[in-house]
Amino acid sequence: MEANLSASNLPGAAYRAIRDALIQGYPGEPQGQFARHLVTLAALISGLVARKSTPLPQVASNVPDGNKPESRVKRFARWVHHDTVTEQPYFFLYADVLLTHVALQTLVLVMDGSVVGRGCGALMVHMASTGRALPLAWLVRQGQKGHCPEALHIPLIEQVKRRIPAGAQGVWLGDGEFAGTTLQPTVQEYHWSSVVRTGSNMTVRWDGETFRCETVASCIKPGTLVE
């Protein structure tokens, strides 16, 4: 993107840069309906970035394509609900390209849960890089805000493992929800490091003896590693 862009043409320049990047990143020459869908995806991304919000009317108001915002909203809604618009060609394909390059260094993987939609919760795994989080796998289920069963953690991390290039090093981050005794051996099996929070009332085994976490914490210095 040129350095001398004015405020008035920034939205158009951002849209064109995103569109060109999507087309260049695709393995081959996009044709027909797929090519049109990529253009719509570029418009959606540019509107999301400019508006920093997700409602379609707000996104549409920041897309410089010459159409009325109402027309853009209908176009975006059709794209979102189109049967052929799935994660693999429009998201994971580009995520895999990015992972190939980022995996040359240690990958920082973060699992977290959040409220989405109406009465639903999402369990997500992100790759953290340059201050941003790229979703790699997610699971949405109905239910109030709260912890997901540990049985749902394992399939999600297995999905992530399949996306990461062979031999890549990873560090797994999570809060107390993800300190389960089933999830941790799975992370170790992948030869990833892990950092998770846990309650002070939990018990740990150290040098063949069992202690409460608060007891161990009181007798070690900050920065000490305990496995």
ABEGO torsion letter per residue (X at the ends): XBAABBAAAAAAAAAAAAAAAAAAABBEBBBEAAAAAAAAAAAAAAAAAAAGBABAAAAAAABBAGBBAAAAAAAAAAAAABAABBAAAAAAAAAAAAAAAAAABBBBBBBBBBBBEBGBBBBBBBBBBGGBBBBABBBBBBEBBEBBBAAAAAAAAAAAAAABBBGBBBBBBBBAAAABAAAAAAAAAAGBBBBBBBBAABBBBBGGBBBBAAAAAAABBBGBBBX
